[in-house]
Amino acid sequence: MVLGYMFRHNFEELLDSHNTLAIRIVATILYILIVFIPFFARIEMPLLIDIVYQYAASFVGIFTLIMIAKKVKSNQYINYVGQNTLICFALHGKVYSIIQTVLKKVTTGFYTTVLNSTVASSIFCFALSLVLSVILIIPAYIINRWFPFIVGRKNDDKK
């Protein structure tokens, strides 16, 4: 929370002033390199360097996502998912375990191959995140429509 507060009051204007397409592309490539080079090069890092590396990768990834998110135009899908993040957070683990069980039983070889490859696993995780967000629209609608008290909302439907 402290870092978010510091970012908002001290660094957000600076980041916005330099948020160009070229900077976003460079930041994305830098993040991809930071994440994947140690896996492909099989680099073993000492504990202290590994800790600094993990923090650097996290900060570069967060700043890259913030820069990209500030340029994505709002639409109904993004707004709906954003308004229902609590429901998505609460249910994504169960939905993921169901999808994982189905994948293990139906496509064992493919699923194992994907999980053993760093790049394929990363692409799969990104695609699965999008699929989960679409699937979770259904329980979010049901909860918002008939059980809004579960997430602390009042029922606006006065029939």
Secondary structure, DSSP 4 states (H G I P E B T S, - for coil): -HHHHHIIIIIHHHHHHT--HHHHHHHHHHHHHHHHHHHHHT----HHHHHHHHHHHHHHHHHHHHHHHHHSPP-HHHHHHHHTHHHHHHHHHHHHHHHHHHHHHH-HHHHHHHHH-HHHHHHHHHHHHHHHHHHTHHHHHHHHHH-GGGGT-------
